[in-house]
Amino acid sequence: MKRTIVITGGTSGIGMYTAIGVAREGAKIVVTGRDPQRGAKGVETIQRESAITIFLLHSATSRLWLRSDDSRRTSAWRIRRSTFS
């Protein structure tokens, strides 16, 4: 698998296990969350599965909006340009 997967709330729980699962398949992982410390721990855990992983801080005022198709496309474009280029 040569994809980049964005997982909101991927720093713990089901989001973390989802990230680990797709990491095992070879995807690059972008996890978002509201807590930078949990984000750092989550990235460390996911990277043990040999995945390229980054954390993006997600807050009510961030530019990561997922409410519509257009906003998801825009957010994906911004993530792609800023993280893996």
Backbone torsions as a table, in degrees:
resi	resn	phi	psi	omega
1	MET	NA	126.3	177.6
2	LYS	-120.6	66.3	-178.9
3	ARG	-126.9	159.9	170.7
4	THR	-107.4	125.0	-176.9
5	ILE	-112.3	129.0	175.4
6	VAL	-101.5	125.1	-179.6
7	ILE	-122.7	110.0	177.6
8	THR	-75.6	138.1	-177.8
9	GLY	68.2	31.2	-175.9
10	GLY	-85.1	16.1	-177.6
11	THR	-90.7	-8.8	178.9
12	SER	-164.0	172.3	173.5
13	GLY	59.1	-142.7	-175.8
14	ILE	-64.4	-32.8	176.8
15	GLY	-62.8	-41.5	178.2
16	MET	-64.4	-45.5	-179.8
17	TYR	-66.6	-33.6	174.9
18	THR	-65.0	-44.7	179.2
19	ALA	-60.3	-43.4	179.1
20	ILE	-62.9	-41.5	179.9
21	GLY	-61.3	-45.7	-179.6
22	VAL	-76.6	-25.9	174.5
23	ALA	-62.4	-39.4	178.8
24	ARG	-63.9	-22.7	178.3
25	GLU	-88.8	-1.6	174.9
26	GLY	97.8	9.1	-179.1
27	ALA	-78.0	152.7	168.0
28	LYS	-80.6	139.9	-173.3
29	ILE	-117.8	132.6	169.2
30	VAL	-117.4	117.2	175.9
31	VAL	-107.9	142.8	176.4
32	THR	-117.5	153.6	177.9
33	GLY	-171.5	174.5	-176.9
34	ARG	-99.5	-9.4	-175.7
35	ASP	-118.6	110.3	-177.6
36	PRO	-59.1	-34.8	179.8
37	GLN	-67.7	-44.5	176.1
38	ARG	-65.2	-34.0	177.6
39	GLY	-61.6	-44.8	179.8
40	ALA	-63.3	-42.4	178.5
41	LYS	-65.8	-40.2	179.0
42	GLY	-63.3	-43.9	178.3
43	VAL	-60.8	-44.1	179.1
44	GLU	-59.3	-44.3	179.4
45	THR	-63.6	-45.8	-178.8
46	ILE	-66.3	-38.6	-178.7
47	GLN	-65.6	-20.8	174.2
48	ARG	-62.7	-18.8	178.4
49	GLU	-91.5	14.9	176.4
50	SER	67.7	32.3	178.6
51	ALA	-106.7	147.0	169.7
52	ILE	-75.5	120.4	-173.5
53	THR	-135.9	138.2	172.9
54	ILE	-132.4	161.5	178.0
55	PHE	-116.4	134.4	173.0
56	LEU	-118.8	127.5	177.2
57	LEU	-66.7	131.7	-177.9
58	HIS	-121.2	124.1	177.6
59	SER	-140.6	172.6	-179.8
60	ALA	-61.8	-23.1	-178.3
61	THR	-102.2	0.5	-179.3
62	SER	-73.0	169.6	-179.0
63	ARG	-92.0	12.1	177.3
64	LEU	-92.5	95.8	-178.7
65	TRP	-111.8	133.5	-174.2
66	LEU	-125.3	19.6	-173.8
67	ARG	-81.1	-21.5	-178.9
68	SER	-138.5	164.3	178.3
69	ASP	-58.7	-43.8	-179.5
70	ASP	-62.6	-42.9	-179.1
71	SER	-69.4	-34.2	176.1
72	ARG	-65.7	-42.4	177.8
73	ARG	-62.8	-43.8	179.2
74	THR	-63.1	-44.6	179.1
75	SER	-63.0	-42.2	178.8
76	ALA	-62.7	-41.4	178.4
77	TRP	-62.3	-44.4	179.4
78	ARG	-64.0	-42.2	179.1
79	ILE	-62.7	-46.1	-178.4
80	ARG	-60.2	-45.7	-178.6
81	ARG	-67.0	-36.5	-172.1
82	SER	-91.3	-14.2	-170.9
83	THR	-115.5	-42.5	-171.7
84	PHE	-118.7	18.3	179.6
85	SER	-92.6	NA	NA
